[in-house]
Structures are given as C-alpha cells and as structure tokens.
Amino acid sequence: MITTLKLIIISGEIACGKSQLAKDLRDATGFPVVKTSDLILQQKPRTKKERTALQRAGNKLDNETGFAWIADAVGRLRRKPEYDLPIILDGVRKQGQIEALQKSFGHRHLKHVHLRADFQVRKERFVSRERDTDRGVDFDRISRNTSEKGVSKLEHVADIVVDTDRFTGNGVFSHVYSRLNLVSRSSDQLVDVLIGGQLGSEGKGNIADYLSPEYGILMRVGGPNAGHKIYEDPPYTHRSLPCGCRRNEKAKILIGPGAVVNPQGLLKEIRECEISPDRLTIDENVAIISQEDIDWEEQFLKKGIGSTAQGVGAAASRRIRNRFRDEKVCKLAKNLGEICPDLLPYVGPTYKHLEKAYAEGHKILLEGTQGTGLSLYHGEYPSVTSRDTTVSGCLAEAGIGPRRVRKIVLVCRTYPIRVGGNSGGMDKETTWEVIAERSGNDLQQLRSSEVGSVSGNPRRVCEFDWSLLRKACHLNSPTDIALTFVDHIDIKNANAARFEQLTKETINFIEAVESVSGVPCSLIANKFDFKCVIDRRRW
C-alpha cells in the first residue's frame, strides 16, 4: 500500500467504536494496532487491568513525561521491523498526547480520527459488550471522570470526525478508509481485459496463460460452458478457474459475482490445480448450476442451437425468473454449505480483494469467455449464448468499473470456428481439408485438435470475417489484438521466433488486421506450445 502515513490516531469517548475501527483497518491494510492501554501496562506493569486504574496510570505518565510517553513508546516500536508499516494507535485521550505525537512524527505523516456517538447509544453498547477491563464498571460514573469528559474536545483538533451512531454495518470503516486516502482512486488503471473477438475458441486460454505471470490477481467470469485450454503435458482445460493459476502460483484468483459454476466440476478443478482457500475467492453471489439446469439444456438446447448443455443459461434464467419462488430459487455460492460444503471456505466478497489490489497497485487480468459474436445482445439471435460476452458485460460480471481498465486485448484467430452442429451461421464457411491444403498442415492433426474443449464435437470453420472484426472492435474498443493460429496460414510460421520470420503472406494479413481494426497486433500465437507467442507489446 502506497502511503506517506506513519501513524493513524483514533480517539473518542467510551464505546464509540474505536477498537472495532482499529480492527477493521488492520484487517484491510495489515497495519499493526497498538493500544494505549497496553503501553500503560508496559510502563506501569503493576497497574490493574481495570478502566479506572488504567486512567489513573495514564494521567500519572502524562505528568511524568509532559504527555510524551505515547510518542516515545511508538518511536521505540517503529524501530522494530514488524512495526515498519504505519501504526494504528487506539485510544489517545488528550490533546497534549496528540501534540507530542505530531512533534515526533510530523503533521503530514499523521492522521487523527475522532469518533463520537450519542450518550445513550454509547451506554447501550457499553452494557452489551463483555470486556475484562469493564467488568463491574458503572458507565455513568466513569463518564464523569475528568479525563473522559475531556476526550470529546479532541474533535476540534481531529482531521476526520465520524458520528458512529449514524452508520450501519462497516460504514464507519468504509468512510474512514476512504478519507485516509487508503483507497485507490478510480482513475488508477490497473485492469487488463482479455476478450474473444469472434465466435469463441479463439485461443484465449493460451494468451491468458502467457500473460499471467505479470499480474497479482487473475479473475474469470462466465461459466463452465467455455473451456480454455493451456499448453502442458498433457494439455489442461480450465472450465471455471482463470488460466495462469498454475503458471503464476503467487497470484490471487477470483471468480466474479456474475459467474455461474458447477460445484462438483469446480471442486474437481480446484483439486487438480491444488488451489488453497487463501489463494481463491469465489464471490458469494456466483450462481450455482443444478442438475435440473443441465437436464433442461440437454433436452431443449443441445440439438436446437448446438449448446454445450452445461446448465449455464438455465441457471442464469432461473436466477431471474424464480426470485420469488422459494422452492426453485437459484442457489448462490453463499448457499454452498448445503450443496457442496468443501467449497464453502473459498467463498467471500471478491470486491474486497479488488479494492485491496487497487490500493496496493497490483495489476489484474480479467479473462472473458466465449466470443463477441456469441453475445446475447450483439450476436445473431437465437444462435447466441446466455450472457453478454463483450468487455462491458465481463466488467459488469466482475464488478469492475470501466475507468479501472488499462488495456483491452481482443483475441482473434486466423480462421474463426464455431461449435459443431446446428450452432448458427458463419460467413463463407470452409473445411479443414481446404485449410490443410493451403497451409501445409497435416489434415488428421488439424481434425484431432479442432474439437470443442467442452463438447468434444468437431468444429466448423470459416474464412476470416472482416465485418465481425470491425463489429468486435466497435463493441469492445480494444487497445491490442492477439492474433492466434497463424500456423493455419502457413505451417512455416510455427518455427518463427520473431515477427520478421513469419511468411510474407502472414505479415500482409497482420497488417490488414491492424488497418481494419485500427490497433496493433501486439501478440501473435504461432503454435500451441509453451513458448508460442511473438510478443510485440510496448506495455
């Protein structure tokens, strides 16, 4: 976290919420919390752990040191490696103590937060809580203590003042966290998005896997009807987890709230990839596919539109239709305890991890699924999928605002494909025999590799669709094109290590793509291999 702060001071009368705020700030930032009561006990170890005794000992230290005892103790702590981060100081009670801290650490490196609340609200909180230091203590009596009565005056010298009785939930924390400038501003562009530019199976998995080591967070949306294959021995197909989670073992992994998952399939993938709960967070609002959803798609969609029948669309539909039908309401990830308890430790709010990543300056790779031409809104209905597959739809499913986006990489292949069967129209459909003859590729090898990652059905193929490229660029506003399968233009490209080693026909094709799209082909995949990308990026 990038900050010039050395110290966050929290003041306030009894039961204003100081300790809760300190805990919330610690949990969000990792900053250590130091309680003034602990500092008293360190310097006056014979003091009873009781509020009145602690107040008397604190007053005595003020008189002995001219209010400098807290500043001196914090200064000693900061020389220890574990206190190198900003310190959250819980329970400063006098202006003289604050002035001593300001003198030691400088005004610009210190922020003072003062909490206040109505007397009756504080009394109710005090009576309801259980603390050793407050056992048997009368709230009205201690509130009349001279030191305690003076605490309210600190609001006049505080940088931030919060009425805690006017907030609900963790609203106090959210307000203070933002006011301390610990939240990254919305103009910080840390998110790169990978989007399919055609009809799916553009090779997004291999590109995502290649880019993954550059990111602190890998995030995926969509559902298990999209399989993203990466090069390993043997190749591995991700159905719900983002590609790169095996290559970049340090990255945090997120499944966004708009995603749809099959719990047993996801659990299998998690175990195969050896992902622990501290690495993966499945958003609590992710929709859960039921067997009923799969059965319905098998019966009505598989033959009709060539659906992979994974239950994704049916679950999404049920999530909308059955909001008021308790018996058939779509279950969400937060309900996994009753469906698949083994996944429950992975469930949590993904927005908190995104917010933390923004604040700490970590880059995020958002991996979209399927292709722009399959978008529910922008594809050729009814031969479409059940969601919006454009960059806007993916950002909405992930819970990421558009101003966060740095780069949009549109993945396109030299010969677009479509799921086999009655899956919809294609412009100038051709055959693998024609492509094999043109490119010099082995026909049987082409046929064996060009099958659906999920369905396993032979893929249909067509000539490059320039109109679809223009539309995809219009809908996604890409900053870069990732062009895949250039070995399908000419098998000689598979041996190219640099751009100039590609065949002239291929270079001409790439230049045409750049001319039509208006953006550079900065990533070029020339084969399905661990080292398969010619990287021309300048970012």
Summary of the structure (lengths in Angstrom):
residues: 539
radius of gyration: 29.4
end to end distance: 22.7
largest distance: 93.4
contacts: 1817
relative contact order: 0.11
helix: 44%
strand: 17%
